[in-house]
Amino acid sequence: MQYRKLGQTNIEVSTICLGTMTWGQQNTEAEAHNQLDAALAAGVNFIDTAELYPVPPIAETYTLTEQYLGNWIKKRGNREDIILASKVASRSDWLSHIRGDQACLDRTNIEQALNGSLERLQTEYVDLYQLHWPDRNTNFFGQLGFEYQADEITVPIEETLRVLADLVTKGKIRYIGLSNETPWGAMEFLRLSEKYNLPRVVSIQNPYNLLNRSFEIGLSEISHRENCGLLAYSPLGFGVLSGKYLGDQKPEKARITLFERFSRYTNPQAIQATQAYVDLAKRHGLEPDQMALAYVNSRPFLTSTIIGATNMDQLHSNLASIDIELTSEVLEGIDEIHQQHPNPAP
């Protein structure tokens, strides 16, 4: 395993982070615990979860993922061996089961969310607490274009930062991070932290994969210059980049087979690009999924790649990507395909 610094902290996190959003929906608690044991045995020390999980988010399964993880932490007694990250849900019109449809990033919501997560995770603190998505109208979750709303209701970023600062002071949070954030949002958090001497964000968890490299357009420079690295989620585009959905295949129990809401990586342009990446991998004797992950792992603005698996074969294959170093020929081939099919999936 390889390790990288988490922002300006003294924490070193594994370049591969274990994602958890299938636990409680596609994975049982026993399967989740097996994944955790295998990941730690491979050198992973970074685990990412959220109060929202599992996904798709529904009232019946809300918070199960954190419960599974907390039970494992208690059973293994290894809290000090892991870097634990979670997230607070923000304002939405599709999560009426979270805090009575009143979720936002104000003091009441953040404190309630964090206290709930700490109880479920059976720990006194989280190492990284992230804002799952912005508390304002902006472009995220597959929306590329920004539509300004003059009359929007939102919690000011400064107010959110001050709440997080209090929780850092209380020892419930070590560091804070962003997720599904835009360049403006990231810089506004950093500006206000500097202006008011508030905690500085140390990471940005956004989608990044061969089908969606939009992070490079504005946020990668911020990651470099502000030491606020990417935690890349969906590095395989919901599994699409493995090639398993090509030819209109619908593998049993696969995420897109089960949940149509994840179809944004299967539009015609994305399918064409996926076929090209799969063909490139095969020409060079690589597994398509491992080539896709190895590319993400190799990016200089990356802190950690968040992998997710529903079975142990997938998990071991994803973990093995850390040992793959892509040749200049493969990297050139990837860039050629990207020029032909730039960011086909939002």
C-alpha positions in Angstrom: 0.0 0.0 0.0 1.0 3.6 -0.6 0.2 6.5 1.7 -0.2 10.3 1.2 -0.6 13.3 3.5 -4.2 14.4 4.2 -4.0 18.1 3.3 -1.8 20.1 5.8 -2.3 17.6 8.6 0.2 15.1 9.9 -2.1 12.2 9.0 -1.0 9.8 6.3 -3.9 8.0 4.7 -3.8 5.0 2.3 -3.9 5.9 -1.3 -6.8 3.5 -1.5 -9.8 4.2 0.8 -12.5 1.7 1.5 -15.9 3.1 0.6 -19.0 1.8 2.4 -22.2 3.0 0.7 -23.4 -0.5 -0.4 -23.4 -1.9 3.2 -27.0 -2.3 4.3 -28.4 -2.4 0.8 -26.3 -4.6 -1.4 -24.1 -6.0 1.4 -24.9 -7.7 4.7 -23.2 -6.7 8.0 -21.1 -9.9 7.8 -20.0 -9.1 4.3 -19.1 -5.5 5.4 -17.0 -6.9 8.2 -15.2 -9.3 5.8 -14.4 -6.3 3.5 -13.0 -4.3 6.4 -10.8 -7.2 7.5 -9.4 -7.8 4.0 -8.8 -4.1 3.3 -6.9 -3.6 6.6 -4.8 -6.7 5.8 -3.9 -5.1 2.5 -2.7 -1.9 4.3 -5.8 0.3 4.0 -6.2 2.6 7.0 -8.7 5.0 5.5 -12.5 4.3 5.7 -15.2 6.6 4.3 -18.9 6.5 5.3 -21.8 8.9 5.7 -25.0 9.3 7.8 -26.9 9.1 4.5 -25.6 5.6 3.6 -26.5 3.1 2.2 -27.3 4.3 -1.3 -29.9 4.5 -2.7 -31.0 6.5 0.4 -34.3 5.4 1.8 -35.9 5.6 5.3 -35.8 1.8 5.8 -32.0 1.6 5.5 -30.9 5.0 6.7 -27.8 4.9 9.0 -27.3 1.1 8.6 -23.8 1.5 7.1 -22.5 3.5 10.1 -24.0 0.9 12.4 -22.3 -2.0 10.6 -19.0 -0.1 10.7 -19.4 0.8 14.4 -20.1 -2.8 15.4 -16.9 -3.8 13.6 -14.8 -1.1 15.3 -16.2 -2.3 18.7 -15.6 -6.0 17.9 -12.1 -5.5 16.6 -11.1 -2.8 19.2 -8.9 -1.1 16.6 -10.2 2.5 16.5 -6.7 4.0 16.7 -5.6 1.9 13.7 -8.0 3.6 11.2 -8.6 7.0 9.8 -12.4 7.4 9.9 -14.3 9.8 7.7 -18.0 10.5 7.7 -20.4 13.1 6.2 -23.4 15.2 7.2 -26.3 15.4 4.8 -27.3 18.8 3.5 -30.4 20.5 2.1 -32.4 18.5 -0.5 -35.9 17.9 -1.8 -35.4 14.1 -2.0 -34.5 13.1 1.6 -37.6 13.7 3.7 -36.6 11.0 6.1 -33.5 12.8 7.3 -34.3 15.2 10.3 -37.9 15.6 9.2 -37.0 17.1 5.8 -35.2 20.0 7.6 -31.6 18.9 6.9 -29.2 21.8 6.2 -25.8 22.9 7.4 -26.7 24.9 10.4 -25.8 24.3 14.0 -28.8 22.2 15.0 -28.5 19.9 12.0 -24.7 19.5 12.1 -24.6 18.8 15.8 -27.5 16.3 15.6 -26.0 14.6 12.6 -22.5 14.3 14.1 -23.7 13.1 17.5 -25.8 10.4 15.8 -22.8 9.3 13.7 -20.5 9.1 16.7 -23.1 7.0 18.6 -23.5 4.6 15.6 -19.8 4.4 14.9 -19.2 3.8 18.6 -16.4 6.3 18.8 -15.8 9.7 20.5 -14.5 11.4 17.4 -14.2 11.2 13.6 -10.9 12.0 11.9 -12.5 13.7 8.9 -16.0 15.2 8.9 -17.2 16.2 5.4 -20.1 18.3 4.1 -21.8 15.8 1.8 -22.9 18.4 -0.7 -23.3 22.2 -0.7 -26.1 24.0 1.2 -26.8 26.1 -1.8 -28.0 25.9 -5.3 -25.1 24.8 -7.5 -24.0 22.1 -9.9 -23.3 18.7 -8.4 -24.5 15.1 -8.6 -24.3 15.0 -12.4 -25.5 18.6 -13.1 -22.9 20.4 -15.2 -24.6 23.8 -15.8 -25.0 26.3 -13.0 -28.4 28.0 -12.7 -28.5 31.0 -10.4 -31.4 31.4 -8.0 -31.6 34.9 -6.5 -34.2 33.9 -3.9 -32.6 30.7 -2.7 -32.5 29.8 1.0 -29.1 28.7 2.3 -27.0 28.6 5.4 -24.0 31.0 5.0 -20.6 29.2 4.7 -19.2 31.2 7.5 -22.0 30.0 9.9 -21.3 26.4 8.9 -17.5 26.8 9.4 -18.0 28.3 12.9 -20.2 25.3 13.9 -17.5 22.9 12.7 -14.8 25.0 14.5 -16.7 24.5 17.8 -16.8 20.7 17.2 -13.1 20.6 16.4 -12.5 22.5 19.7 -14.6 20.0 21.5 -12.6 17.1 20.1 -15.4 15.5 18.2 -13.8 16.2 14.8 -10.2 16.3 14.0 -10.4 17.8 10.5 -13.0 19.0 8.0 -13.5 18.3 4.3 -15.8 19.1 1.4 -17.7 16.9 -1.0 -19.4 17.5 -4.3 -18.0 21.0 -4.2 -17.3 23.5 -6.9 -14.2 25.7 -7.4 -16.0 28.8 -6.0 -17.2 26.9 -3.0 -13.8 25.4 -2.2 -12.1 28.8 -2.5 -14.8 30.5 -0.4 -14.3 28.0 2.4 -10.6 28.5 2.3 -11.0 32.3 2.2 -13.2 32.4 5.2 -11.0 30.0 7.1 -8.0 32.4 6.5 -10.0 35.5 7.3 -11.5 34.4 10.6 -8.8 31.9 11.7 -11.3 29.0 11.4 -10.4 25.3 10.6 -9.2 24.8 7.1 -10.7 22.2 4.8 -8.1 19.4 4.0 -9.9 17.5 1.2 -12.5 17.6 -1.5 -14.4 14.4 -2.2 -15.8 14.6 -5.7 -16.4 12.2 -8.6 -13.3 11.4 -10.7 -12.8 8.7 -13.3 -11.9 8.2 -17.0 -15.5 9.2 -18.0 -15.6 12.3 -15.8 -12.4 14.2 -15.4 -14.2 17.5 -14.8 -12.3 17.9 -11.5 -9.2 18.8 -13.6 -10.9 21.8 -15.1 -11.0 24.0 -12.0 -10.5 22.1 -8.8 -7.2 20.3 -9.5 -5.3 23.6 -9.4 -6.9 24.4 -6.0 -5.9 20.9 -4.8 -2.2 21.6 -5.7 -1.9 25.3 -4.7 -4.0 25.0 -1.5 -2.9 21.5 -0.4 -6.5 20.3 -0.4 -6.4 17.0 -2.2 -9.0 15.0 -4.0 -10.8 12.0 -2.4 -12.0 10.4 -5.7 -15.3 8.7 -5.5 -16.9 6.6 -8.3 -13.4 5.9 -9.8 -15.0 3.2 -11.9 -18.1 5.1 -12.8 -20.5 2.8 -10.8 -18.6 -0.1 -12.3 -19.1 0.9 -15.9 -15.4 1.1 -16.6 -14.9 -2.6 -15.8 -16.7 -3.2 -19.1 -19.3 -5.5 -17.5 -22.3 -3.5 -18.9 -21.0 -3.3 -22.5 -23.2 -5.0 -25.1 -26.3 -4.2 -23.1 -25.3 -6.7 -20.5 -27.1 -6.5 -17.1 -25.1 -8.5 -14.6 -27.2 -10.0 -11.8 -27.0 -7.9 -8.6 -24.9 -5.2 -10.2 -25.6 -1.6 -9.2 -26.9 -0.2 -12.4 -28.9 -3.4 -13.0 -30.6 -2.9 -9.7 -30.9 0.9 -9.6 -31.7 2.8 -12.8 -30.9 6.1 -11.0 -27.2 5.4 -11.6 -27.5 5.4 -15.3 -25.6 8.6 -16.0 -22.4 6.6 -16.9 -24.3 4.6 -19.6 -25.3 7.2 -22.1 -24.3 6.5 -25.7 -21.2 8.8 -25.5 -20.0 7.1 -22.3 -20.5 3.7 -23.7 -18.4 4.6 -26.7 -15.6 5.9 -24.5 -15.8 2.9 -22.2 -15.4 0.5 -25.1 -12.3 2.4 -26.2 -10.8 2.3 -22.6 -11.6 -1.5 -22.3 -10.0 -2.2 -25.7 -6.9 -0.1 -24.7 -6.6 -2.1 -21.4 -6.8 -5.4 -23.2 -4.2 -4.5 -25.8 -1.8 -3.9 -23.0 -2.7 -7.0 -21.0 -4.5 -5.1 -18.3 -7.8 -5.6 -16.6 -10.0 -2.7 -17.5 -11.1 -1.9 -14.0 -7.5 -2.0 -12.7 -6.3 0.3 -15.5 -9.0 2.8 -14.6 -8.2 2.7 -10.9 -4.5 2.8 -11.5 -5.0 6.0 -13.6 -6.9 7.7 -10.7 -4.3 6.5 -8.2 -1.5 8.1 -10.3 -2.9 11.6 -10.4 -0.7 14.1 -8.5 -3.7 16.0 -7.1 -5.1 12.9 -5.5 -5.0 12.1 -1.8 -7.0 8.8 -1.9 -9.2 6.7 -4.3 -12.4 5.5 -2.7 -13.2 2.0 -3.9 -16.4 0.2 -3.3 -17.2 -3.5 -3.8 -20.1 -5.8 -3.4 -18.1 -9.0 -3.3 -14.6 -10.1 -2.3 -13.3 -10.7 -5.8 -14.1 -7.1 -6.7 -12.5 -5.9 -3.5 -9.2 -7.8 -4.1 -9.1 -6.7 -7.7 -9.6 -3.1 -6.7 -6.9 -3.3 -4.0 -4.4 -4.8 -6.4 -4.6 -1.7 -8.6 -2.2 0.0 -6.2 0.6 -2.2 -7.6 0.0 -1.2 -11.2 2.1 1.5 -12.8 0.8 2.5 -16.1 3.3 2.8 -18.9 3.8 5.9 -21.0 2.1 4.1 -23.9 -1.0 3.4 -21.8 -1.1 7.0 -20.5 -0.8 8.4 -24.0 -3.6 6.1 -25.1 -5.8 7.3 -22.3 -5.2 10.9 -23.2 -6.0 10.2 -26.9 -9.4 8.6 -25.9 -10.1 11.5 -23.6 -9.5 14.0 -26.5 -11.9 12.0 -28.6 -14.5 11.5 -25.8 -14.0 14.4 -23.3 -16.0 13.9 -20.1 -18.9 12.0 -21.6 -20.5 11.4 -18.2 -21.3 14.3 -15.8 
